[in-house]
Amino acid sequence: MNIEMVKGNNLKIVLFWKELVMNNENETRLIIIGGGEDKKADKEILKEVVKRSGGKNAEIAVITTATNYPLEVGEEYKQIFYDLGVEKVDTINIMNRQEANRKQIIRSLEGITCIFFVGGDQLRISSILGGTNFHKFIHEAVNQGVIIAGTSAGASMMSEVMVVSGEEEGAPKKSAISLASGMGFLKGVIIDQHFNQRGRIGRLLGAVAQNPQPLGMGIDEDTAIIVNDIDEIEVIGSGVVTIVDGKEIEYTNISEQYPDEPLVITNVKVHTLPSGYGFKLRDRKAIIQEKKSKH
């Protein structure tokens, strides 16, 4: 994939999809990482970010808005991407909404092939960047072929409905989850991260009980989903992705219970998908990879 920046009355990204056309592949839009990705050994997920962003020709912008340690975290990812062969990596720390509306920030992203959000606090991302010129630019960029990637808080903020906080490792209940508006890069899902490692199935069930139409999606550490332009996902990494489908819920007491009472929720579908499997978000169906027999 080659990306050429053309200047006119408005800045436009002109895309040449020679490889995609020749191979009839679907375009990667998003790479959503459940946090705790390997940064020292094989670096499978971060290698995949680089590969799909253009390999040696990738130009990556690391957005550090979510973290309280932007210099340290930004430098860490910058060095990792350099070690993986990327020649241009910039760190951008937007601290307030005034900065997010500055034209200089948008200009600094000319030629970028991937915008990577680090972890921290997802509410910082949505409250500082949401509705700004920077937010608008990212939506336009992803629609024109720039890959948006994020880990941990940078994963949660991807959806329209965003998990902000909640109780872990407890029985499902209404008070176990706090939700807010996310950045809306992936519609029809609610994303949680560090999922099985922190026992977050209860709070995801609570989120789905409150919002039955979106799919609940829990992504383990060192695990990611790759989302293409027809809303199919591919799972990579060492853990699993848990998908909770509440569309056919028959009964829940979410609207009538006291906050600390146990949640009742019936007829919920749950899928667990490891690396190599996928899911069609529009059809709400798993993509099964048949394992070849050893015989």
C-alpha positions in Angstrom: 0.0 0.0 0.0 1.4 3.4 -1.0 -0.1 6.6 0.3 0.5 9.9 -1.4 -0.5 13.2 0.1 -1.9 15.8 -2.4 -2.3 19.4 -1.4 -5.2 21.5 -2.8 -8.0 23.5 -1.3 -8.4 20.6 1.1 -5.8 18.0 2.1 -6.7 14.7 0.5 -5.2 11.3 0.9 -5.0 9.5 -2.5 -4.7 5.8 -2.1 -3.2 3.3 -4.5 -4.3 -0.2 -3.6 -2.4 -2.2 -6.1 -1.6 -5.2 -3.9 -5.2 -5.3 -2.5 -6.7 -5.2 -6.0 -4.3 -7.8 -7.3 -4.9 -10.1 -4.4 -8.6 -9.3 -3.9 -8.0 -8.8 -0.2 -10.1 -6.7 2.1 -8.6 -3.6 3.6 -7.4 -3.5 7.2 -9.1 -0.6 9.1 -8.5 -1.2 12.8 -6.1 -3.2 15.0 -7.5 -3.4 18.5 -5.3 -4.8 21.2 -6.4 -6.1 24.7 -3.3 -4.6 26.4 -0.2 -6.3 27.7 1.1 -7.1 24.2 4.5 -8.7 24.0 7.1 -5.9 23.7 10.3 -7.9 24.3 10.3 -11.3 22.7 8.4 -12.2 19.5 6.3 -9.0 19.4 3.8 -10.7 17.2 1.0 -8.1 17.5 3.2 -5.1 17.1 4.9 -6.7 14.1 1.5 -7.2 12.6 0.8 -3.5 13.2 4.0 -2.6 11.3 3.3 -5.1 8.5 -0.2 -3.9 7.8 0.8 -0.2 8.0 3.4 -0.5 5.2 6.4 -2.4 6.7 9.6 -0.4 6.2 7.5 2.3 4.5 5.2 2.7 7.5 4.8 6.1 9.1 3.4 5.7 12.6 2.0 8.4 14.9 1.9 7.3 18.6 -0.8 9.1 20.5 -0.1 9.4 24.2 -3.2 11.3 25.4 -4.4 8.4 27.6 -1.3 8.0 29.8 0.0 10.1 32.7 3.5 9.3 31.5 3.5 10.5 27.9 7.2 10.9 27.4 8.2 7.6 28.8 5.4 5.6 27.1 5.8 7.4 23.8 9.6 6.8 23.8 9.0 3.1 24.6 6.7 2.5 21.6 8.9 4.8 19.4 11.9 2.6 20.1 9.9 -0.6 19.5 8.7 0.5 16.1 12.2 1.6 15.1 13.5 -1.8 16.2 10.9 -3.4 14.0 12.1 -1.5 10.9 9.9 1.5 10.8 11.8 4.6 9.6 9.4 7.3 10.7 7.7 7.3 14.1 6.3 10.4 15.8 4.8 10.8 19.2 1.9 13.2 19.7 0.8 14.2 23.2 -2.5 16.1 23.1 -3.2 17.4 26.6 -6.4 19.4 26.1 -9.2 20.2 23.6 -7.5 23.4 22.5 -4.5 21.5 21.2 -6.8 18.9 19.6 -8.4 21.6 17.5 -5.1 23.1 16.2 -4.4 22.8 12.5 -0.7 22.2 13.2 -1.6 18.8 14.8 -3.5 17.8 11.7 -0.6 18.9 9.5 1.8 16.8 11.5 0.0 13.7 10.4 0.6 14.2 6.7 1.8 10.9 5.2 0.9 8.8 8.3 -0.1 5.3 7.6 -1.0 4.3 11.2 -2.3 6.2 14.2 -1.5 4.2 17.4 -3.2 4.9 20.7 -1.3 3.8 23.9 -3.0 2.7 27.1 -4.0 4.6 30.2 -7.4 6.1 30.8 -9.9 5.8 28.0 -12.0 8.6 29.4 -9.0 11.0 28.8 -9.1 10.0 25.1 -12.8 10.6 24.7 -13.1 13.7 26.8 -10.0 15.4 25.3 -10.3 14.3 21.7 -14.0 13.6 21.2 -15.7 16.0 18.8 -12.5 17.9 18.0 -10.9 18.6 14.6 -8.4 15.8 15.5 -11.3 13.3 16.1 -12.9 14.3 12.8 -9.5 13.9 11.0 -9.1 10.4 12.3 -12.6 9.4 11.1 -11.7 10.7 7.7 -8.3 9.1 7.7 -9.6 5.6 8.6 -12.2 5.8 5.8 -9.3 6.6 3.4 -7.0 3.8 4.4 -5.0 4.9 7.4 -4.9 2.2 10.0 -6.1 3.0 13.5 -4.6 0.9 16.2 -4.9 1.0 20.0 -4.0 -1.0 23.1 -5.8 -1.3 26.5 -7.5 2.1 26.9 -6.8 2.7 23.2 -8.9 -0.4 22.6 -11.9 0.5 24.7 -12.3 3.9 23.2 -12.7 2.4 19.7 -16.5 1.7 20.1 -19.5 4.0 20.2 -20.4 2.8 23.7 -17.3 2.6 25.9 -16.6 0.8 29.1 -15.1 3.4 31.5 -14.7 1.3 34.7 -16.4 -1.4 36.7 -16.0 -4.1 39.3 -13.9 -7.2 38.4 -14.0 -10.8 39.4 -17.5 -10.5 40.9 -21.0 -11.7 40.1 -22.7 -9.7 37.3 -24.7 -6.7 38.6 -25.8 -3.4 37.3 -23.4 -1.4 39.5 -20.5 -3.4 38.1 -20.2 -1.3 35.0 -19.8 2.4 34.1 -20.3 3.4 30.4 -19.7 6.5 28.3 -19.6 7.5 24.7 -16.5 6.3 22.9 -14.8 7.6 19.7 -17.0 5.5 17.4 -14.4 4.0 15.1 -16.1 0.6 15.3 -19.9 0.5 15.4 -22.1 -2.2 16.9 -19.7 -3.3 19.7 -18.7 -2.6 23.3 -15.1 -3.4 23.9 -13.4 -4.5 27.2 -9.7 -5.3 27.5 -7.3 -7.2 29.9 -10.4 -9.4 29.8 -9.8 -12.9 31.2 -6.7 -11.8 33.1 -8.8 -9.4 35.3 -12.0 -11.4 35.4 -14.2 -8.9 33.5 -16.9 -11.3 32.1 -19.4 -10.0 34.8 -19.1 -6.4 33.9 -19.3 -7.2 30.1 -22.5 -9.1 30.7 -23.8 -6.1 32.6 -22.9 -3.8 29.7 -24.7 -6.1 27.2 -27.8 -6.4 29.5 -28.0 -2.6 29.4 -27.3 -2.5 25.6 -28.5 -5.7 24.0 -28.0 -4.6 20.4 -24.2 -4.1 20.4 -21.9 -7.1 20.7 -19.9 -7.3 23.8 -16.2 -8.0 23.0 -13.7 -8.9 25.7 -10.1 -9.0 24.4 -7.4 -10.8 26.4 -3.9 -9.4 27.1 -1.4 -10.1 24.3 -4.3 -10.6 21.9 -5.8 -8.4 19.2 -8.5 -8.2 16.6 -7.9 -7.0 13.1 -11.0 -5.4 11.6 -11.4 -5.1 7.8 -13.5 -2.9 5.7 -16.5 -5.3 5.6 -16.5 -5.6 9.5 -15.0 -9.0 9.7 -12.5 -9.6 12.5 -9.4 -11.8 12.7 -8.0 -12.8 16.0 -4.2 -12.9 16.6 -2.0 -13.3 19.7 -1.7 -15.7 22.6 -5.2 -15.3 24.3 -8.8 -15.4 23.2 -11.5 -12.9 22.3 -14.8 -13.4 24.1 -17.9 -12.2 22.2 -21.2 -11.8 24.1 -24.3 -11.5 21.9 -27.4 -10.3 23.8 -29.6 -9.6 20.8 -31.9 -12.6 21.7 -32.0 -12.0 25.5 -35.3 -13.4 26.7 -35.3 -11.8 30.2 -33.2 -9.5 32.3 -33.9 -7.6 35.6 -31.4 -4.9 34.7 -34.0 -2.2 34.7 -35.9 -3.2 37.8 -33.2 -4.3 40.2 -31.4 -2.5 43.0 -27.9 -1.7 41.9 -26.1 -4.2 44.1 -28.5 -7.2 43.5 -27.3 -10.0 41.2 -28.1 -9.6 37.5 -30.5 -12.0 35.8 -29.9 -12.4 32.1 -31.1 -15.3 30.0 -30.5 -16.7 26.5 -27.2 -15.0 25.9 -24.8 -16.3 23.3 -21.1 -16.5 24.1 -18.3 -17.2 21.6 -14.6 -17.6 22.6 -12.2 -17.3 19.7 -8.4 -17.9 19.8 -5.8 -16.9 17.1 -6.7 -18.0 13.6 -10.5 -17.7 14.1 -12.7 -14.7 13.2 -16.1 -13.2 13.4 -18.5 -11.5 11.0 -19.8 -8.5 12.9 -22.7 -7.7 10.5 -23.9 -11.3 10.5 -23.1 -12.0 14.1 -21.4 -15.3 13.1 -18.1 -16.9 13.9 -15.6 -17.7 11.1 -14.4 -21.2 11.7 -11.0 -22.4 10.5 -11.0 -26.1 10.1 -8.0 -27.8 11.6 -6.2 -30.2 9.3 -5.8 -33.7 10.5 -2.3 -34.8 11.5 -2.8 -38.2 9.8 
